[in-house]
Amino acid sequence: MSERSSSWRAPVLRAVGWLLVVLVLAVVFGWYLEPDFMLTMADQAWACF
């Protein structure tokens, strides 16, 4: 690989990584707005004990 191609690849990969992190956080936040999901998670967590 040339130096030129690697110079733009790192910022693009970093941006894609941050985009994935933000997307995952948005999905998790959306799940917490669902009462049924919260009840299911609480039941599953309680079943572990």
URPEWO-V752436 format. One line per field, one symbol per residue. phi: phi as a letter, one per 30 degrees, with the letter a starting at -180 (. if undefined). psi: psi as a letter, one per 20 degrees, with the letter a starting at -180 (. if undefined). burial: 1 if it has 9 or more other ideal C-beta (glycine too) atoms within 8 Angstrom, else 0. A space follows every 10 residues. Layout:
phi->???
psi->???
burial->???
This chain:
phi->.ddddddcdd dddddddddd dddddddddd dddcdddddd ddddddddc
psi->qrhghihigg hghgggghgg ghgghggggh hiiohhgggg ggghghhh.
burial->0000010000 0000000000 0000000000 0000001100 000000000
